[in-house]
């Protein structure tokens, strides 16, 4: 619900705010080790950023996990079902 609110009410995607909200507030309150909170923050920066909104952004060094270049829904579904378990 928080994500929907931020995306619906902002003129641009507030990546910095979303990263803080998720890492520090949502999970940071449940994670007791400060190093784990730092890890969550670092991981989220790989996923919640403006580059991830572009086709071909790699989420892993292998290149297997990336944003689809063609945003046709059928092709996106095909790509997602082809990913390793």
URNORQUI-V722000 format. One record per backbone hydrogen bond with DSSP energy under -0.5 kcal/mol. CO is the residue of the C=O (numbers start at 0). NH is the residue of the N-H. If there is no record, write none. Layout:
BEGIN
CO | NH
CO | NH
END
This chain:
BEGIN
0 | 4
1 | 5
2 | 6
3 | 7
4 | 8
5 | 9
12 | 14
13 | 17
14 | 18
15 | 19
16 | 20
17 | 21
18 | 22
19 | 23
19 | 24
20 | 25
21 | 26
22 | 27
24 | 28
26 | 29
26 | 30
29 | 31
32 | 35
32 | 36
33 | 37
34 | 38
35 | 39
36 | 40
37 | 41
38 | 42
39 | 43
40 | 44
41 | 45
42 | 45
42 | 46
43 | 46
43 | 47
46 | 48
48 | 51
49 | 52
50 | 53
53 | 56
56 | 66
59 | 62
63 | 65
64 | 58
64 | 59
66 | 55
68 | 70
71 | 75
72 | 76
73 | 77
74 | 78
75 | 79
76 | 80
77 | 81
78 | 81
78 | 82
79 | 82
END
